[in-house]
């Protein structure tokens, strides 16, 4: 969770609007459903983390949903990493 907090502390005026980030996240999630890969999970996590930025904090709903998505995508990324580790052993 430190990654999320450290990212949220920075302010980046070049970030796209929340709707664009959410649309991208939904697109990646759809691709992930069709073919779950580690790279797609990491990309979805990055997008979910982006939604935790202060630029999007004006909406309580976005704050809550982005935190939940970060947790869920982190779990999926961790599952992929554990699978890769167990295959390497």
MOPAC internal coordinates of N, CA, C and O (Angstrom, degrees):
PM7 1SCF
backbone

  N    0.0000 0     0.00 0     0.00 0    0    0    0
  C    1.4512 1     0.00 0     0.00 0    1    0    0
  C    1.5338 1   112.38 1     0.00 0    2    1    0
  O    1.2310 1   119.68 1   163.82 1    3    2    1
  N    1.3230 1   118.22 1   -16.18 1    3    2    1
  C    1.4582 1   119.70 1   177.87 1    5    3    2
  C    1.5097 1   111.90 1   -60.73 1    6    5    3
  O    1.2310 1   120.18 1   144.35 1    7    6    5
  N    1.3353 1   117.26 1   -35.65 1    7    6    5
  C    1.4552 1   120.69 1   179.12 1    9    7    6
  C    1.5164 1   110.22 1   -60.21 1   10    9    7
  O    1.2310 1   120.46 1   135.73 1   11   10    9
  N    1.2995 1   116.73 1   -44.27 1   11   10    9
  C    1.4594 1   120.73 1  -179.59 1   13   11   10
  C    1.5191 1   110.01 1   -63.15 1   14   13   11
  O    1.2310 1   120.48 1   133.40 1   15   14   13
  N    1.3259 1   116.68 1   -46.60 1   15   14   13
  C    1.4599 1   119.84 1  -178.26 1   17   15   14
  C    1.5189 1   111.92 1   -64.85 1   18   17   15
  O    1.2310 1   120.08 1   139.02 1   19   18   17
  N    1.3396 1   117.44 1   -40.98 1   19   18   17
  C    1.4593 1   118.90 1  -178.94 1   21   19   18
  C    1.5180 1   110.73 1   -69.15 1   22   21   19
  O    1.2310 1   120.06 1   144.68 1   23   22   21
  N    1.3285 1   117.50 1   -35.32 1   23   22   21
  C    1.4597 1   120.08 1   176.10 1   25   23   22
  C    1.5235 1   110.87 1   -67.03 1   26   25   23
  O    1.2310 1   120.34 1   139.98 1   27   26   25
  N    1.3076 1   116.95 1   -40.02 1   27   26   25
  C    1.4635 1   120.77 1  -176.94 1   29   27   26
  C    1.5255 1   111.51 1   -67.45 1   30   29   27
  O    1.2310 1   120.22 1   158.50 1   31   30   29
  N    1.3312 1   117.19 1   -21.50 1   31   30   29
  C    1.4536 1   120.17 1  -178.09 1   33   31   30
  C    1.5383 1   111.79 1   -75.29 1   34   33   31
  O    1.2310 1   120.15 1   155.93 1   35   34   33
  N    1.3273 1   117.32 1   -24.07 1   35   34   33
  C    1.4594 1   121.16 1  -179.06 1   37   35   34
  C    1.5190 1   109.93 1   -85.39 1   38   37   35
  O    1.2310 1   121.10 1   -30.01 1   39   38   37
  N    1.3143 1   115.50 1   149.99 1   39   38   37
  C    1.4519 1   120.89 1   177.52 1   41   39   38
  C    1.5188 1   108.06 1  -115.91 1   42   41   39
  O    1.2310 1   120.08 1   -56.51 1   43   42   41
  N    1.3022 1   117.46 1   123.49 1   43   42   41
  C    1.4574 1   121.77 1  -177.39 1   45   43   42
  C    1.5280 1   109.19 1  -124.87 1   46   45   43
  O    1.2310 1   120.08 1   -77.96 1   47   46   45
  N    1.3239 1   117.45 1   102.04 1   47   46   45
  C    1.4600 1   120.25 1  -177.88 1   49   47   46
  C    1.5298 1   113.64 1   -68.34 1   50   49   47
  O    1.2310 1   119.90 1   168.83 1   51   50   49
  N    1.3279 1   117.80 1   -11.17 1   51   50   49
  C    1.4638 1   119.88 1  -179.53 1   53   51   50
  C    1.5244 1   113.38 1   -87.19 1   54   53   51
  O    1.2310 1   120.18 1   178.63 1   55   54   53
  N    1.3230 1   117.26 1    -1.37 1   55   54   53
  C    1.4646 1   119.71 1   179.85 1   57   55   54
  C    1.5308 1   110.51 1   -64.37 1   58   57   55
  O    1.2310 1   120.39 1   -35.15 1   59   58   57
  N    1.3265 1   116.86 1   144.85 1   59   58   57
  C    1.4647 1   119.46 1   175.80 1   61   59   58
  C    1.5239 1   110.47 1   -70.08 1   62   61   59
  O    1.2310 1   120.36 1   -11.18 1   63   62   61
  N    1.3177 1   116.91 1   168.82 1   63   62   61
  C    1.4583 1   118.77 1   179.13 1   65   63   62
  C    1.5335 1   110.23 1   -68.80 1   66   65   63
  O    1.2310 1   121.05 1   -17.69 1   67   66   65
  N    1.3083 1   115.59 1   162.31 1   67   66   65
  C    1.4648 1   121.70 1  -175.33 1   69   67   66
  C    1.5240 1   111.51 1   -60.24 1   70   69   67
  O    1.2310 1   120.03 1   144.31 1   71   70   69
  N    1.3198 1   117.54 1   -35.69 1   71   70   69
  C    1.4630 1   120.50 1   179.90 1   73   71   70
  C    1.5225 1   110.88 1   -62.37 1   74   73   71
  O    1.2310 1   120.23 1   139.86 1   75   74   73
  N    1.3227 1   117.17 1   -40.14 1   75   74   73
  C    1.4664 1   121.04 1   179.46 1   77   75   74
  C    1.5251 1   111.44 1   -67.22 1   78   77   75
  O    1.2310 1   120.77 1   137.84 1   79   78   77
  N    1.3169 1   116.13 1   -42.16 1   79   78   77
  C    1.4621 1   119.96 1   178.64 1   81   79   78
  C    1.5208 1   109.65 1   -64.45 1   82   81   79
  O    1.2310 1   120.38 1   136.13 1   83   82   81
  N    1.3253 1   116.87 1   -43.87 1   83   82   81
  C    1.4620 1   120.98 1  -179.80 1   85   83   82
  C    1.5275 1   110.90 1   -64.39 1   86   85   83
  O    1.2310 1   120.18 1   138.70 1   87   86   85
  N    1.3279 1   117.26 1   -41.30 1   87   86   85
  C    1.4655 1   120.13 1   178.27 1   89   87   86
  C    1.5291 1   110.42 1   -62.08 1   90   89   87
  O    1.2310 1   120.45 1   138.24 1   91   90   89
  N    1.3198 1   116.74 1   -41.76 1   91   90   89
  C    1.4662 1   120.51 1   177.59 1   93   91   90
  C    1.5167 1   110.87 1   -63.50 1   94   93   91
  O    1.2310 1   120.76 1   137.80 1   95   94   93
  N    1.3116 1   116.15 1   -42.20 1   95   94   93
  C    1.4590 1   120.78 1   179.74 1   97   95   94
  C    1.5252 1   110.82 1   -63.64 1   98   97   95
  O    1.2310 1   120.10 1   138.03 1   99   98   97
  N    1.3128 1   117.42 1   -41.97 1   99   98   97
  C    1.4642 1   120.46 1   178.55 1  101   99   98
  C    1.5296 1   111.03 1   -65.13 1  102  101   99
  O    1.2310 1   120.54 1   142.13 1  103  102  101
  N    1.3159 1   116.57 1   -37.87 1  103  102  101
  C    1.4626 1   120.52 1   177.25 1  105  103  102
  C    1.5266 1   110.56 1   -63.19 1  106  105  103
  O    1.2310 1   120.32 1   132.60 1  107  106  105
  N    1.3289 1   117.00 1   -47.40 1  107  106  105
  C    1.4638 1   121.19 1   179.10 1  109  107  106
  C    1.5253 1   110.48 1   -62.74 1  110  109  107
  O    1.2310 1   120.26 1   139.97 1  111  110  109
  N    1.3267 1   117.10 1   -40.03 1  111  110  109
  C    1.4664 1   120.65 1   178.94 1  113  111  110
  C    1.5321 1   110.66 1   -63.07 1  114  113  111
  O    1.2310 1   120.49 1   141.77 1  115  114  113
  N    1.3279 1   116.67 1   -38.23 1  115  114  113
  C    1.4604 1   120.48 1   177.92 1  117  115  114
  C    1.5286 1   110.53 1   -64.98 1  118  117  115
  O    1.2310 1   120.49 1   136.39 1  119  118  117
  N    1.3215 1   116.66 1   -43.61 1  119  118  117
  C    1.4639 1   120.06 1   176.30 1  121  119  118
  C    1.5275 1   110.83 1   -61.60 1  122  121  119
  O    1.2310 1   120.94 1   139.92 1  123  122  121
  N    1.3329 1   115.81 1   -40.08 1  123  122  121
  C    1.4580 1   120.86 1  -179.37 1  125  123  122
  C    1.5310 1   111.28 1   -63.50 1  126  125  123
  O    1.2310 1   120.63 1   141.83 1  127  126  125
  N    1.3106 1   116.39 1   -38.17 1  127  126  125
  C    1.4660 1   120.19 1   178.43 1  129  127  126
  C    1.5302 1   110.31 1   -62.40 1  130  129  127
  O    1.2310 1   121.05 1   138.96 1  131  130  129
  N    1.3237 1   115.61 1   -41.04 1  131  130  129
  C    1.4667 1   120.06 1  -179.27 1  133  131  130
  C    1.5251 1   112.00 1   -70.17 1  134  133  131
  O    1.2310 1   120.59 1   140.10 1  135  134  133
  N    1.3348 1   116.47 1   -39.90 1  135  134  133
  C    1.4659 1   120.99 1  -178.83 1  137  135  134
  C    1.5266 1   108.63 1  -149.97 1  138  137  135
  O    1.2310 1   120.21 1   -88.79 1  139  138  137
  N    1.3308 1   117.21 1    91.21 1  139  138  137
  C    1.4634 1   120.83 1  -177.84 1  141  139  138
  C    1.5317 1   111.82 1   -66.55 1  142  141  139
  O    1.2310 1   121.11 1   -61.70 1  143  142  141
  N    1.3138 1   115.47 1   118.30 1  143  142  141
  C    1.4606 1   120.39 1   176.69 1  145  143  142
  C    1.5214 1   109.29 1  -130.19 1  146  145  143
  O    1.2310 1   121.87 1   -20.65 1  147  146  145
  N    1.3105 1   114.03 1   159.35 1  147  146  145
  C    1.4648 1   121.15 1   178.13 1  149  147  146
  C    1.5256 1   110.44 1   -61.86 1  150  149  147
  O    1.2310 1   120.21 1   136.76 1  151  150  149
  N    1.3212 1   117.21 1   -43.24 1  151  150  149
  C    1.4699 1   120.99 1  -178.36 1  153  151  150
  C    1.5269 1   111.89 1   -62.79 1  154  153  151
  O    1.2310 1   120.20 1   138.31 1  155  154  153
  N    1.3260 1   117.22 1   -41.69 1  155  154  153
  C    1.4665 1   119.34 1   178.21 1  157  155  154
  C    1.5265 1   111.18 1   -66.44 1  158  157  155
  O    1.2310 1   120.49 1   141.12 1  159  158  157
  N    1.3257 1   116.66 1   -38.88 1  159  158  157
  C    1.4652 1   120.09 1   177.83 1  161  159  158
  C    1.5208 1   110.81 1   -62.75 1  162  161  159
  O    1.2310 1   120.63 1   137.71 1  163  162  161
  N    1.3436 1   116.40 1   -42.29 1  163  162  161
  C    1.4694 1   119.45 1   178.60 1  165  163  162
  C    1.5286 1   111.16 1   -65.11 1  166  165  163
  O    1.2310 1   120.51 1   139.49 1  167  166  165
  N    1.3292 1   116.62 1   -40.51 1  167  166  165
  C    1.4694 1   119.62 1   179.02 1  169  167  166
  C    1.5296 1   110.90 1   -64.49 1  170  169  167
  O    1.2310 1   120.33 1   138.14 1  171  170  169
  N    1.3206 1   116.97 1   -41.86 1  171  170  169
  C    1.4609 1   120.51 1   177.95 1  173  171  170
  C    1.5233 1   110.76 1   -62.85 1  174  173  171
  O    1.2310 1   120.47 1   139.33 1  175  174  173
  N    1.3238 1   116.70 1   -40.67 1  175  174  173
  C    1.4659 1   120.41 1   177.56 1  177  175  174
  C    1.5238 1   110.76 1   -62.42 1  178  177  175
  O    1.2310 1   120.11 1   136.93 1  179  178  177
  N    1.3251 1   117.39 1   -43.07 1  179  178  177
  C    1.4789 1   119.99 1   178.37 1  181  179  178
  C    1.5346 1   110.77 1   -60.56 1  182  181  179
  O    1.2310 1   120.45 1   138.23 1  183  182  181
  N    1.3206 1   116.74 1   -41.77 1  183  182  181
  C    1.4674 1   119.62 1   179.00 1  185  183  182
  C    1.5306 1   111.04 1   -66.46 1  186  185  183
  O    1.2310 1   120.43 1   138.34 1  187  186  185
  N    1.3295 1   116.78 1   -41.66 1  187  186  185
  C    1.4644 1   120.08 1   177.67 1  189  187  186
  C    1.5275 1   110.45 1   -62.40 1  190  189  187
  O    1.2310 1   120.66 1   139.56 1  191  190  189
  N    1.3376 1   116.34 1   -40.44 1  191  190  189
  C    1.4683 1   119.97 1   177.28 1  193  191  190
  C    1.5208 1   110.98 1   -64.86 1  194  193  191
  O    1.2310 1   120.31 1   144.59 1  195  194  193
  N    1.3187 1   117.02 1   -35.41 1  195  194  193
  C    1.4650 1   120.63 1   178.12 1  197  195  194
  C    1.5202 1   110.41 1   -59.51 1  198  197  195
  O    1.2310 1   120.56 1   141.88 1  199  198  197
  N    1.3235 1   116.53 1   -38.12 1  199  198  197
  C    1.4738 1   120.03 1  -179.92 1  201  199  198
  C    1.5225 1   113.14 1   -68.11 1  202  201  199
  O    1.2310 1   120.10 1   168.47 1  203  202  201
  N    1.3410 1   117.41 1   -11.53 1  203  202  201
  C    1.4722 1   119.25 1   177.42 1  205  203  202
  C    1.5255 1   111.47 1   -86.68 1  206  205  203
  O    1.2310 1   119.91 1   178.99 1  207  206  205
  N    1.3263 1   117.77 1    -1.01 1  207  206  205
  C    1.4703 1   121.65 1  -179.56 1  209  207  206
  C    1.5229 1   110.80 1   -65.60 1  210  209  207
  O    1.2310 1   120.38 1   -27.31 1  211  210  209
  N    1.3290 1   116.88 1   152.69 1  211  210  209
  C    1.4672 1   120.40 1  -177.84 1  213  211  210
  C    1.5305 1   113.44 1   -60.21 1  214  213  211
  O    1.2310 1   120.44 1   156.43 1  215  214  213
  N    1.3276 1   116.76 1   -23.57 1  215  214  213
  C    1.4665 1   119.62 1   179.51 1  217  215  214
  C    1.5292 1   112.27 1   -60.98 1  218  217  215
  O    1.2310 1   120.82 1   154.90 1  219  218  217
  N    1.3201 1   116.04 1   -25.10 1  219  218  217
  C    1.4624 1   120.56 1  -176.80 1  221  219  218
  C    1.5285 1   112.52 1  -104.25 1  222  221  219
  O    1.2310 1   120.15 1  -174.80 1  223  222  221
  N    1.3153 1   117.31 1     5.20 1  223  222  221
  C    1.4658 1   121.29 1  -173.97 1  225  223  222
  C    1.5249 1   113.66 1   -74.74 1  226  225  223
  O    1.2310 1   119.97 1   176.57 1  227  226  225
  N    1.3225 1   117.66 1    -3.43 1  227  226  225
  C    1.4624 1   118.74 1  -179.60 1  229  227  226
  C    1.5182 1   112.34 1   -70.92 1  230  229  227
  O    1.2310 1   120.12 1   164.72 1  231  230  229
  N    1.3103 1   117.37 1   -15.28 1  231  230  229
  C    1.4525 1   121.28 1   178.64 1  233  231  230
  C    1.5247 1   109.72 1  -112.92 1  234  233  231
  O    1.2310 1   120.74 1   -60.25 1  235  234  233
  N    1.3266 1   116.19 1   119.75 1  235  234  233
  C    1.4571 1   120.69 1   178.60 1  237  235  234
  C    1.5251 1   110.67 1   -63.42 1  238  237  235
  O    1.2310 1   120.68 1   144.42 1  239  238  237
  N    1.3144 1   116.31 1   -35.58 1  239  238  237
  C    1.4605 1   120.57 1   179.47 1  241  239  238
  C    1.5295 1   110.70 1   -62.32 1  242  241  239
  O    1.2310 1   120.37 1   133.42 1  243  242  241
  N    1.3242 1   116.90 1   -46.58 1  243  242  241
  C    1.4619 1   120.24 1   179.05 1  245  243  242
  C    1.5256 1   110.42 1   -61.81 1  246  245  243
  O    1.2310 1   120.07 1   139.28 1  247  246  245
  N    1.3148 1   117.46 1   -40.72 1  247  246  245
  C    1.4714 1   120.97 1   178.69 1  249  247  246
  C    1.5247 1   111.49 1   -60.46 1  250  249  247
  O    1.2310 1   120.49 1   132.39 1  251  250  249
  N    1.3141 1   116.66 1   -47.61 1  251  250  249
  C    1.4680 1   120.04 1  -179.14 1  253  251  250
  C    1.5160 1   112.04 1   -66.99 1  254  253  251
  O    1.2310 1   120.76 1   134.52 1  255  254  253
  N    1.3238 1   116.14 1   -45.48 1  255  254  253
  C    1.4615 1   120.26 1  -178.42 1  257  255  254
  C    1.5231 1   110.76 1   -65.81 1  258  257  255
  O    1.2310 1   120.02 1   138.05 1  259  258  257
  N    1.3147 1   117.57 1   -41.95 1  259  258  257
  C    1.4638 1   119.84 1  -179.14 1  261  259  258
  C    1.5261 1   111.18 1   -64.10 1  262  261  259
  O    1.2310 1   120.02 1   141.16 1  263  262  261
  N    1.3183 1   117.57 1   -38.84 1  263  262  261
  C    1.4711 1   119.84 1   177.45 1  265  263  262
  C    1.5253 1   110.69 1   -64.29 1  266  265  263
  O    1.2310 1   120.27 1   137.06 1  267  266  265
  N    1.3265 1   117.08 1   -42.94 1  267  266  265
  C    1.4689 1   120.63 1   178.18 1  269  267  266
  C    1.5212 1   111.27 1   -63.28 1  270  269  267
  O    1.2310 1   120.83 1   136.80 1  271  270  269
  N    1.3275 1   116.03 1   -43.20 1  271  270  269
  C    1.4588 1   119.70 1   179.84 1  273  271  270
  C    1.5186 1   110.82 1   -64.04 1  274  273  271
  O    1.2310 1   120.24 1   142.02 1  275  274  273
  N    1.3238 1   117.15 1   -37.98 1  275  274  273
  C    1.4703 1   120.06 1   177.37 1  277  275  274
  C    1.5201 1   110.49 1   -60.27 1  278  277  275
  O    1.2310 1   120.50 1   135.71 1  279  278  277
  N    1.3073 1   116.66 1   -44.29 1  279  278  277
  C    1.4656 1   120.56 1   179.47 1  281  279  278
  C    1.5258 1   109.81 1   -62.49 1  282  281  279
  O    1.2310 1   120.19 1   132.59 1  283  282  281
  N    1.3250 1   117.23 1   -47.41 1  283  282  281
  C    1.4628 1   120.93 1  -176.94 1  285  283  282
  C    1.5254 1   112.21 1   -65.34 1  286  285  283
  O    1.2310 1   120.50 1   135.95 1  287  286  285
  N    1.3371 1   116.66 1   -44.05 1  287  286  285
  C    1.4623 1   119.20 1  -179.76 1  289  287  286
  C    1.5233 1   110.91 1   -71.50 1  290  289  287
  O    1.2310 1   119.71 1   148.16 1  291  290  289
  N    1.3226 1   118.16 1   -31.84 1  291  290  289
  C    1.4605 1   120.71 1   175.30 1  293  291  290
  C    1.5200 1   109.94 1   -62.19 1  294  293  291
  O    1.2310 1   120.37 1   137.67 1  295  294  293
  N    1.3238 1   116.91 1   -42.33 1  295  294  293
  C    1.4659 1   120.58 1   177.97 1  297  295  294
  C    1.5274 1   110.88 1   -61.24 1  298  297  295
  O    1.2310 1   120.32 1   137.42 1  299  298  297
  N    1.3249 1   116.99 1   -42.58 1  299  298  297
  C    1.4653 1   120.14 1   178.96 1  301  299  298
  C    1.5288 1   112.05 1   -66.26 1  302  301  299
  O    1.2310 1   120.55 1   137.94 1  303  302  301
  N    1.3289 1   116.56 1   -42.06 1  303  302  301
  C    1.4655 1   120.01 1   176.94 1  305  303  302
  C    1.5255 1   109.49 1   -61.09 1  306  305  303
  O    1.2310 1   120.42 1   135.85 1  307  306  305
  N    1.3212 1   116.81 1   -44.15 1  307  306  305
  C    1.4676 1   120.71 1   179.41 1  309  307  306
  C    1.5227 1   111.44 1   -62.06 1  310  309  307
  O    1.2310 1   120.03 1   141.07 1  311  310  309
  N    1.3325 1   117.56 1   -38.93 1  311  310  309
  C    1.4713 1   120.77 1   177.74 1  313  311  310
  C    1.5215 1   110.59 1   -61.94 1  314  313  311
  O    1.2310 1   120.33 1   136.71 1  315  314  313
  N    1.3204 1   116.97 1   -43.29 1  315  314  313
  C    1.4632 1   120.29 1   178.11 1  317  315  314
  C    1.5273 1   110.35 1   -62.66 1  318  317  315
  O    1.2310 1   120.40 1   136.52 1  319  318  317
  N    1.3267 1   116.84 1   -43.48 1  319  318  317
  C    1.4668 1   120.54 1  -179.76 1  321  319  318
  C    1.5205 1   111.24 1   -64.12 1  322  321  319
  O    1.2310 1   120.20 1   140.05 1  323  322  321
  N    1.3259 1   117.23 1   -39.95 1  323  322  321
  C    1.4589 1   120.35 1   178.56 1  325  323  322
  C    1.5301 1   110.67 1   -66.82 1  326  325  323
  O    1.2310 1   120.56 1   141.15 1  327  326  325
  N    1.3275 1   116.54 1   -38.85 1  327  326  325
  C    1.4650 1   120.03 1   177.91 1  329  327  326
  C    1.5238 1   110.66 1   -63.73 1  330  329  327
  O    1.2310 1   120.77 1   138.80 1  331  330  329
  N    1.3423 1   116.12 1   -41.20 1  331  330  329
  C    1.4616 1   119.79 1   178.22 1  333  331  330
  C    1.5206 1   111.40 1   -65.11 1  334  333  331
  O    1.2310 1   120.63 1   141.13 1  335  334  333
  N    1.3286 1   116.40 1   -38.87 1  335  334  333
  C    1.4676 1   121.16 1   179.31 1  337  335  334
  C    1.5229 1   110.33 1   -66.00 1  338  337  335
  O    1.2310 1   120.05 1   135.94 1  339  338  337
  N    1.3185 1   117.50 1   -44.06 1  339  338  337
  C    1.4557 1   119.63 1  -178.49 1  341  339  338
  C    1.5258 1   111.92 1   -69.72 1  342  341  339
  O    1.2310 1   119.51 1   152.42 1  343  342  341
  N    1.3228 1   118.54 1   -27.58 1  343  342  341
  C    1.4612 1   121.20 1   175.68 1  345  343  342
  C    1.5243 1   110.92 1   -72.81 1  346  345  343
  O    1.2310 1   121.05 1   149.48 1  347  346  345
  N    1.3361 1   115.60 1   -30.52 1  347  346  345
  C    1.4649 1   120.65 1  -178.72 1  349  347  346
  C    1.5239 1   111.96 1   -75.54 1  350  349  347
  O    1.2310 1   120.59 1   158.59 1  351  350  349
  N    1.3121 1   116.48 1   -21.41 1  351  350  349
  C    1.4750 1   120.47 1  -177.43 1  353  351  350
  C    1.4893 1   112.03 1   -81.56 1  354  353  351
  O    1.2310 1   120.10 1   180.00 1  355  354  353

